[in-house]
């Protein structure tokens, strides 16, 4: 799915399980850093706006005015599970 956006675009509702990145921005002992606990799985549910070879672009909120909010870009290398919950629907007509 990487069609250009237009007013007839249909976005599938998806569920993605993935591992998030983290960083450390303060001074820390190397031993403390390497002994940090493993990351937990993250669950994201939303409409798949775009997919390419490296990432999924998902939003959880779509407005009638063709705007969106609460969007996230998830790198495919971090994805443990990807499933389509519902086929695409036209979000811009009533």
NORUR-V708856 format. One record per residue. RES is the residue in three letters. BURIAL is # if it has 16 or more other ideal C-beta (glycine too) atoms within 10 Angstrom, else .. Layout:
RES_BURIAL + RES_BURIAL
This chain:
UNK_. + UNK_. + UNK_. + UNK_. + UNK_. + UNK_. + UNK_. + UNK_. + UNK_. + UNK_. + UNK_# + UNK_# + UNK_# + UNK_# + UNK_. + UNK_# + UNK_. + UNK_# + UNK_# + UNK_. + UNK_. + UNK_. + UNK_. + UNK_. + UNK_. + UNK_. + UNK_. + UNK_. + UNK_. + UNK_. + UNK_. + UNK_. + UNK_. + UNK_. + UNK_. + UNK_. + UNK_. + UNK_. + UNK_. + UNK_. + UNK_. + UNK_. + UNK_. + UNK_. + UNK_. + UNK_# + UNK_# + UNK_# + UNK_# + UNK_# + UNK_# + UNK_. + UNK_. + UNK_. + UNK_# + UNK_# + UNK_# + UNK_# + UNK_# + UNK_. + UNK_. + UNK_# + UNK_. + UNK_. + UNK_. + UNK_. + UNK_. + UNK_# + UNK_. + UNK_. + UNK_. + UNK_. + UNK_. + UNK_# + UNK_. + UNK_. + UNK_. + UNK_. + UNK_. + UNK_. + UNK_. + UNK_. + UNK_. + UNK_. + UNK_. + UNK_. + UNK_. + UNK_. + UNK_. + UNK_. + UNK_. + UNK_. + UNK_. + UNK_.
